[in-house]
Amino acid sequence: MKGGKFSGVLPLKNVTEIPDPKIDYKILFEMVKDNPDSMKNEILSGLDEATRVINLHYAAGVPIKKIVPIIVAHGAAEFAFMNNEAFQKRYKMDNPNIKLIHDLETIVGAKFIICEQAMLMKGIKPEKFLPSVKLSLTAQTVITSYQLKGYVLMNVDR
């Protein structure tokens, strides 16, 4: 999948350790940070890194159907998941994340969860987010719940 400038995978010839393509890779991506103002027109760095991790697993031979991503955003990262109208109103530009979010959802089956506690503290209404985004009481309960379900937690803020 094409994300931002860091989501690609370089071809290598001497790899001796690869993931087992027969198991499910249940990955819980946590993102909190937003891009700096000078980079608002670029894909959220956390989304780019999550895409890179997915691409790396696929390049290592893991079938797409065996990659099960959950993306939980809280704090400033939530703004990347706004619908285009709300993003335009806030930043005076189109939301550069929408295509990648759509691709992650349709190609890999990613699930997106936003922390409603953080959302309400910022005064953002639920209808400002993309329709595929689910709301949780808090990101912390999502993180503990999915870890107990066997998901590996990856903080992808850079």
ABEGO torsion letter per residue (X at the ends): XBBBAAABBBBBAABABBBBAABBBBBBBBBABBBBAAAAABBBAAAAAAAAAAAAAAAAGBBAAABBBBBBBBEAAAAAABBAAAAAAAAGBBBAAAAAAAAAAAAAGBBBBBBAAAAAAAGBBAAABBAABBBBABAAAAAAAAAAAGBBBBBABX
